[in-house]
Amino acid sequence: MLNFFKTRPDLPLSDTNKAAMQSRFKLYQWQVFLGLMTGYAVFYVVRMSLGVVKKPMLDAGIVSLEELGLMGSAFFFTYAIGKFSNGFLSDYANIGRFMSFALFLSGLTALAMGMNTAGLFFVILWGLNGWFQSVGSAPSCVSIFQWFSPKQRGSRYSIWGASRSIGEGITWILTATLVSYLGWRAGFIGAGIAGLAAAITMFFVLKDRPQTYGLPDAATAFDEEPEVKKVADPKETRRAQFFVIKQPVVWLIALSCAAMYTSRYAMSSWAVLYLQEVKGYSLIDAGFAMSAYPIAGLFGAVLSGIVSDKIFGSNRHIPTLMYGLANIAGMCLMFFGPDNRVVDAVALGMVGFAIGGLVVFLAGLTACDLMPKNAVGAVKGFIGLFSYMAASAQEVISSNLIAITTIDGVETYDFTQAQYFWLGASVVSLLLALTVWNAKKVVDIDEGTTKQVPQEAK
């Protein structure tokens, strides 16, 4: 890792009294939190632009359905590998520099997409974008665990998780409108410009670890019990990282998340085309209908942390079950319910709400709660590897399951097999999530051994 991106050495505590220290800490917390919310939302604006432009690109003969599947698969394949490697690196990184530089490169890639017409270059560029996009989730999670104490994390993490829904909402409404009036190129170029602007903002707003500013760790700053392994020792970090990838509970959560991401990205990638071809929506109508998905997802994400913290005593498993059932019910209503736009909006809202919470739990919070805090990036990266390899496979499988028939020169899309595949993935995800119901929290690592406490006693 280049020295420019590495976390800096700790500085001696610099504040003369506790009140001054907490005041400065809270100011930096707000800057970090707003930077993460804004930046991660724009990460999604860039990555979701392809979902909006699929139909216009198909209609213009720019790409085929198979090439779209390859583009999505290339993105998720490089994203999966990047999530794994960059997740590990984020435990050693200056998050402000690491994230902002990656988003800047992602924005440049989107601009290049809007200036290209060759199918091969679309696949290559979107694959590169997957790598740059992978420096988003894990560093955000690491920064939250660095800057917020254990009692603050659940709500902050879930609110940050809602930023992906904000980004999706911007995409389905603003990007869809832009594409409808200015063409498919505008979708990529607009997203690219937004990425560049957000990256510059993040560079000046996000922070390195608190200790590099002469501040204590978050738990100590707010009079909570200090967490184990606070020191920025690379050897201890590596030992914790190798520890977490050996834990069966992390593997089970990763597999559950992979199945959930199959259905999640099936909806994100193909639902607009589904609404246009199966339900008869226009692009703008489909975009506005899909806006129910991220808006509900925002509420689902925000409520997930609050509900699990305040109602279930930081137990993540009960709300995971509830969200999982809501996801399955919403997909059944979407695929097999009455052909009515109000019903479609309700179904998309149910799925979006459920996915918003499941992403919070399965893609990070549950496993990060259970594992050592100095390996949060590794946990996120490991789960991300599984999740986005599944999302990558989903793109190719879905594109092959969608049957196209031509009658009198008119192409008809049949999503029957694809929708059963998406629904089945949701069911498998929930069943796997239930296998870790009695998982225990690791509170210490001592030469390869662990001390554990029940989940409900956290």
C-alpha positions, 0 to 999 in steps of 0.5 A: 500500500502506498504511504500516501494512503496509509494511516499516520502515526498516533499523536500525543493527546493534545487537548488540555481538558476533557470538555475541549477534547469531546467538543473537538471529537464531536465536530470531527464525528459530524464531518466524518459522518456527513462525508461518508453519507454524501460520498457513499450515496454518490458511489451508488449514483455512479454504479447504478447508472448502468441500470437506468441506461440499459433499455435506451442502449438496447433500443439504440443497438449499442449493446446486446442483452448478452453484452449487458450481462457481461458488463454487469458480471465484469463489474461485480467480479472485479468489485468482489475481488476489490472488496476482499483486498481493499477491505483488508487494506482499509484496516491500515488506511487513511480513510479520507484519502483512500475513499476519495481517490477511489471515487475520483477514479470511478467518476473518470471511468463513468465519463469515459463510458459516456464517450464510448460505443464499443461493446468490448470497451464497455465491459473493460471500463465497467470492470475497472469501475467495479474495482474503484467502487470496491473502495467504498463500503469497507472503508466507510465501516472502518471509519464508523468503527474508528470514530463512533463508540460502541453505544453510538455505532448501531444507529450511526451504521444504520443511518449511513447504510441509508445513504445507498438508498439516497444514491439509488433514489437520485439515480432512479429519478434524476438520472432516469429523467436526464437519460429520457431527455438527453440520451443514454450518454447523459446518464454516465456523464452526469454520474461521472461529474457527480462522482468527481465533485463528491470525491473532492469534497470527501478529500477535505472532509473525511478524517484519518483515525482519531489517534492521528489527531491527538484524540483518544479512541471513541469509547474512551472519549465518551466514557465507555468501556475501552475496546480490546486491541485499540492500538494501531499495531500492524502485527495485531491487525494481521493476526485479527484478520486471519482469525476472522476468516477462519470463523464458521460464523463469518462464512455462514453470514457471508453465504447468506449475504451472497444469496441476498445480494443475488436478489438485491442486485437482480432487482437493482439491475433488471427491475427497470427493464422488467417494469418496461417489458412485462408491466408496460411502463415507460422509462420515466414511469419505471424510474419513478416506480423504482424510486419507491425501492430506495426510499423504502430502503432508506427507512428500512436501513435507518430503522434496522439499527434503531430497532435492533439496538432499542427493542431487541437489545442489540440482537441482530438476528430477530430483525434479520428474520423479520426483514427476510420474511418481508423481502420474500413477501414483497417479491411474491407480490411483485411477481404473482400479485395483481397487475396494478401500479399501486400494487407494484409500488407497494411490492417494490417498497416492501422489497426495498425496505427489507433489503435496506435492513438486510444489507445493514445486518448481513453485509456488515453489522452482525459479523462486525459486532461479533468479531475483533474491532481491529479487523472490521475491514477484513470482515467487510472485505470477506463478506463482500467477496462472497456477496459480489461474486454472487452478484456477478454470477447473477448478472450472467445467469439472469441475462441467460434466463430472460427469454427473448422471442420475436413476433412480427418484428417485435421483441418480447421478454419473458422473465418467468425463469429469472424471477423464480431464480431471484425469489429462490435466492431470497429464501436461501439467504434467510435460511442461512441467516437463521443458522447463526442465531446463537452466535457468540461475540468474540471479546479477546484473542490471546495467542489464537484463543478466544473468550466469548459472551452470549450475543444477548449480553453484549 
